[in-house]
Amino acid sequence: MSERPGLLQVIRNSLWNPNHDERGQTFNFSTIEQLGEFMGGKYDSESGEDINERKSNQLDTVFACINTISQDVAKTKSPVKKKRNGINEIVNNSINYALNKQSNRLMTAFHWKYIMTSHVLGWGNGYSGILRHPNGDIELIPLMPWQVSIHEVDGVIYYEYLGVKHHQRDILHFKLFTEDGVVGISPAMWNIKLMGYKIKQDRYSTRAIGVKPPGFVSGDATSEQFEANIKSWNNHMSGEDPKGIPYMNGTNVKFNPLMIPPNEGQHLETKQYTDTKICSFYRVPLSKIQFTENIKYSNQEQQDIVYTKDALIPIFEMMEQELDCKLFKESNKRASEPFEIVFNVWGNIRADLKTRTDFYRTGRTLGFLNADEIRSQIDMSPIGDGLGSDYYIQGAMMPLKTQKDAMLNSQEKVNAEEENTDEDG
């Protein structure tokens, strides 16, 4: 198939298509031909809500989790490295430029990573076309996951986008949770009951708390005005979409809101529990989406480290492997010192600067790290001329055996001097 020359035009036309809500994802692989229908349709959960990926992604907690992770992935440097003499060196080639500066003519590397991560977390699949130019430059162009279908032909995967099929080597396909290893599944859609519950809770919060606040009416009113006020209140609150407080007749008649009653307070606790469950399957601590209750500085730093380990590193590893497999030549897979893309995990725990400094200082003084190895960890090039490849140890340190022998020799000298003194006497 040779549709590659028309890829850029097709993709760019689709990026700003106002009809993005038109869902067309299908999947035809092995024996699970109905998976596309499962991924692209609407669902009736036990909550009675119609749910799809876009509707789930617009929930406040879901969006906060996806936005947080996507931003953290997008801001992380992902340099191209190559080992030379056992040390990883940054290679400034076109791939490195596309991943860290400008991914295509229309967007920076930050936005490309952000879009890919949000698609993976929101729709279960992140697709990007690889446009290879004759001069060696590349462009990475996001594809809308709801407009991609996947087909298997003679053991090879083809991605169809807006009627054009592309070989799997020309499409980056990022995914996390998957049952068959080929197509990803959205975390929100896999937890469809929780999404339905969350939608119903938000609707109840808006109408029961925000629209009809508890309180009482005070002021002077005649019996006729009092009856009219009751009728007006009941008619207003039984309407399809009541908003605000109805006008009350009488002298100085006004509505006095009260604090949320116990049953509404229980609703808020249940709502927070649902938010906690959503954060749990995205592996996002509550503090990362500004739920700061019971969060202290001493444990927030530790939570950031756990968040990096549990939420970000799996995404980094997934993206690294997909990029390594499809952006470099086939010969790179068999090279003794291959090119590889490595996300800088340290960049997401820079707040813990003291720990990093202590670790590097310890490695330097104990002799198991040299300057070039430390510079490699913080994405800096070697010093040059071999000046950073030497290992050092503290000059005042010595083996225990040497110290023991020195002490024994010293004691023997003292004894010998005492014996000589006795003989002279």
Secondary structure in CASP SS format (residue, H / E / C, confidence):
PFRMAT SS
TARGET T0000
AUTHOR 0000-0000-0000
METHOD secondary structure of the structure
MODEL  1
M C 1.00
S C 1.00
E C 1.00
R H 1.00
P H 1.00
G H 1.00
L H 1.00
L H 1.00
Q H 1.00
V H 1.00
I H 1.00
R H 1.00
N H 1.00
S H 1.00
L H 1.00
W C 1.00
N C 1.00
P C 1.00
N C 1.00
H C 1.00
D C 1.00
E C 1.00
R C 1.00
G C 1.00
Q C 1.00
T C 1.00
F E 1.00
N E 1.00
F C 1.00
S C 1.00
T C 1.00
I C 1.00
E C 1.00
Q C 1.00
L H 1.00
G H 1.00
E H 1.00
F H 1.00
M H 1.00
G H 1.00
G C 1.00
K C 1.00
Y E 1.00
D E 1.00
S C 1.00
E C 1.00
S C 1.00
G C 1.00
E C 1.00
D E 1.00
I E 1.00
N C 1.00
E H 1.00
R H 1.00
K H 1.00
S H 1.00
N H 1.00
Q C 1.00
L C 1.00
D H 1.00
T H 1.00
V H 1.00
F H 1.00
A H 1.00
C H 1.00
I H 1.00
N H 1.00
T H 1.00
I H 1.00
S H 1.00
Q H 1.00
D H 1.00
V H 1.00
A H 1.00
K C 1.00
T C 1.00
K C 1.00
S C 1.00
P C 1.00
V E 1.00
K E 1.00
K E 1.00
K E 1.00
R E 1.00
N C 1.00
G C 1.00
I E 1.00
N E 1.00
E E 1.00
I E 1.00
V C 1.00
N C 1.00
N C 1.00
S H 1.00
I H 1.00
N H 1.00
Y H 1.00
A H 1.00
L H 1.00
N H 1.00
K C 1.00
Q E 1.00
S E 1.00
N E 1.00
R C 1.00
L C 1.00
M E 1.00
T E 1.00
A H 1.00
F H 1.00
H H 1.00
W H 1.00
K H 1.00
Y H 1.00
I H 1.00
M H 1.00
T H 1.00
S H 1.00
H H 1.00
V H 1.00
L H 1.00
G H 1.00
W H 1.00
G C 1.00
N E 1.00
G E 1.00
Y E 1.00
S E 1.00
G E 1.00
I E 1.00
L E 1.00
R E 1.00
H C 1.00
P C 1.00
N C 1.00
G C 1.00
D C 1.00
I E 1.00
E E 1.00
L E 1.00
I E 1.00
P E 1.00
L E 1.00
M C 1.00
P H 1.00
W H 1.00
Q H 1.00
V E 1.00
S E 1.00
I E 1.00
H E 1.00
E E 1.00
V E 1.00
D C 1.00
G C 1.00
V E 1.00
I E 1.00
Y E 1.00
Y E 1.00
E E 1.00
Y E 1.00
L C 1.00
G C 1.00
V E 1.00
K E 1.00
H E 1.00
H E 1.00
Q H 1.00
R H 1.00
D H 1.00
I E 1.00
L E 1.00
H E 1.00
F E 1.00
K E 1.00
L C 1.00
F C 1.00
T E 1.00
E C 1.00
D C 1.00
G C 1.00
V C 1.00
V C 1.00
G E 1.00
I C 1.00
S C 1.00
P H 1.00
A H 1.00
M H 1.00
W H 1.00
N C 1.00
I H 1.00
K H 1.00
L H 1.00
M H 1.00
G H 1.00
Y H 1.00
K H 1.00
I H 1.00
K H 1.00
Q H 1.00
D H 1.00
R H 1.00
Y H 1.00
S H 1.00
T H 1.00
R H 1.00
A H 1.00
I H 1.00
G H 1.00
V H 1.00
K C 1.00
P C 1.00
P C 1.00
G E 1.00
F E 1.00
V E 1.00
S E 1.00
G E 1.00
D E 1.00
A C 1.00
T C 1.00
S H 1.00
E H 1.00
Q H 1.00
F H 1.00
E H 1.00
A H 1.00
N H 1.00
I H 1.00
K H 1.00
S H 1.00
W H 1.00
N H 1.00
N H 1.00
H H 1.00
M H 1.00
S C 1.00
G C 1.00
E C 1.00
D C 1.00
P C 1.00
K C 1.00
G C 1.00
I C 1.00
P C 1.00
Y C 1.00
M C 1.00
N C 1.00
G C 1.00
T E 1.00
N E 1.00
V E 1.00
K E 1.00
F E 1.00
N E 1.00
P E 1.00
L C 1.00
M C 1.00
I C 1.00
P C 1.00
P H 1.00
N H 1.00
E H 1.00
G H 1.00
Q H 1.00
H H 1.00
L H 1.00
E H 1.00
T H 1.00
K H 1.00
Q H 1.00
Y H 1.00
T H 1.00
D H 1.00
T H 1.00
K H 1.00
I H 1.00
C H 1.00
S H 1.00
F H 1.00
Y H 1.00
R C 1.00
V C 1.00
P C 1.00
L H 1.00
S H 1.00
K H 1.00
I H 1.00
Q C 1.00
F C 1.00
T C 1.00
E C 1.00
N C 1.00
I C 1.00
K C 1.00
Y H 1.00
S H 1.00
N H 1.00
Q H 1.00
E H 1.00
Q H 1.00
Q H 1.00
D H 1.00
I H 1.00
V H 1.00
Y H 1.00
T H 1.00
K H 1.00
D H 1.00
A H 1.00
L H 1.00
I H 1.00
P H 1.00
I H 1.00
F H 1.00
E H 1.00
M H 1.00
M H 1.00
E H 1.00
Q H 1.00
E H 1.00
L H 1.00
D H 1.00
C H 1.00
K H 1.00
L H 1.00
F C 1.00
K C 1.00
E H 1.00
S H 1.00
N H 1.00
K H 1.00
R H 1.00
A C 1.00
S C 1.00
E C 1.00
P C 1.00
F E 1.00
E E 1.00
I E 1.00
V C 1.00
F C 1.00
N C 1.00
V H 1.00
W H 1.00
G H 1.00
N H 1.00
I H 1.00
R C 1.00
A C 1.00
D C 1.00
L H 1.00
K H 1.00
T H 1.00
R H 1.00
T H 1.00
D H 1.00
F H 1.00
Y H 1.00
R H 1.00
T H 1.00
G H 1.00
R H 1.00
T H 1.00
L H 1.00
G C 1.00
F C 1.00
L C 1.00
N C 1.00
A H 1.00
D H 1.00
E H 1.00
I H 1.00
R H 1.00
S H 1.00
Q H 1.00
I C 1.00
D C 1.00
M C 1.00
S C 1.00
P C 1.00
I C 1.00
G C 1.00
D C 1.00
G C 1.00
L C 1.00
G C 1.00
S C 1.00
D C 1.00
Y C 1.00
Y C 1.00
I C 1.00
Q C 1.00
G C 1.00
A C 1.00
M C 1.00
M C 1.00
P C 1.00
L H 1.00
K H 1.00
T H 1.00
Q H 1.00
K H 1.00
D H 1.00
A H 1.00
M H 1.00
L H 1.00
N H 1.00
S H 1.00
Q H 1.00
E H 1.00
K H 1.00
V H 1.00
N H 1.00
A H 1.00
E H 1.00
E H 1.00
E H 1.00
N H 1.00
T H 1.00
D H 1.00
E H 1.00
D H 1.00
G C 1.00
END
